[in-house]
């Protein structure tokens, strides 16, 4: 099994806010996304780029996965952002407004020319109508080693703006697009993070949307405030009941009489070998989370 890296909580931090960049060193988020794009005003773009890249180079963020969201290549800041991000060598660079696999190919070509470190991957924002219509093609770019694609990030606010969809509780209008992107990501072996929840004062609504995202199959949720971290971490982690159930299933299939069987009866229900595979992943995730907290 490929090593699992928990991505339950991915917190956006404005690249122009030096205090936020420093505070991120102490937060319990699995992922910190330093934002040079939407959260930064045009006249602060250069300053934000410099202080984010300096912070990533300096380190001190412990086990947190560090991601830099650059401006799109076609903007006045995109090329400089990408070059600076490559030099800083974060865990990943998040590319906005990805609407075709060609965009990722262009980024991959630049990474090669810039001599990007092998450890730096590429994440893609899925936030346009075209991105939804081309989700499978975009996800398939993960098989091209030059693109380094390893994760989709849903940009639900931009998607709502471009489609004129209302973001209402339950996200009925958004769900088909979320699941389209998720199916594409899973088909090509990459992770996928759910979009942000905008109302900071609505804790119950936030928890409900996290639970919906977890049940849909997302690996975690993107966040806009540190107060959202604890709930996301808890909801996207296996529960004690799930862990115990997984241990029982794995142990049952490891019994000599069951090792060659495709399905067994366990606790009054039929359990197939695919359930054992799912159980092993649950246990691997629980172990990876436990390592982060010790």
Secondary structure, 3 states (H helix, E strand, C coil): CCCCCCCCEEEEEECCCHHHHHHHHHCCCCEEEEECCCCCCHHHHHHHHHHHHHHHHHCCCCCCEEEEEECCCCCCCHHHHHHHHHHHCCCEEEECCCCCHHHHHHHHHHHHHHCCCCCCEEEEEECCHHHHHCHHHHHHHHHCCCCCEEEEEECHHHHHHHHCCCCCCCCHHHHHHHHHHHHHHHHCCCEEEECCCCCCCCHHHHHHHHHHHHHHCCCEEEECCHHHHHHHHHHCCCCHHHHHHHHHHHHHHCCCCCCCCCEEEECCEEEEHHHHHHHHHHHHHHHHHHHHCC
